[in-house]
Amino acid sequence: MNRLIHFFLALFVSGFALHGVAEGTDEAPPKYIESATLILSLTNKTGDPVKGYVLATACQTCASQRFEVNDQTKVYLRGELTDFAHLGLKIDWQGSVYYTPDGLPTVIELFLN
């Protein structure tokens, strides 16, 4: 009986310890800017991964925010998934940015109009 009590006590304490570790590894949820003027600066050479950044300005009096773009970024042009090569040389867009706020803000999805 004494061993059973010690077993349940150890199980109970380890559950709290593991819960604390799991909470410590949670990242902030992704954020988005719903409507912004976007300026793209990208490098998209054949055979190399896409890299660059997006400057997003949500309103005329708002400061621009800079977001990194990488080969994991999904880009949608007028609602359809596309790749950066189809954007051509145009750099100024209207659209939305879905990004990770932790560390260096990185674009997860980019919606262009």
Buried (B, 14 or more C-beta within 10 A) or exposed (E): EEEEEEEEEEEEEEEEEEEEEEEEEEEEEBEEBEEBBBBBEBEBEEEEEBBBBBBBBBEEEEEEBEBBBEEEBEBBBEEEEBEBEEBEEEEEBEBBBBBBEEEEBBBBBBBBE
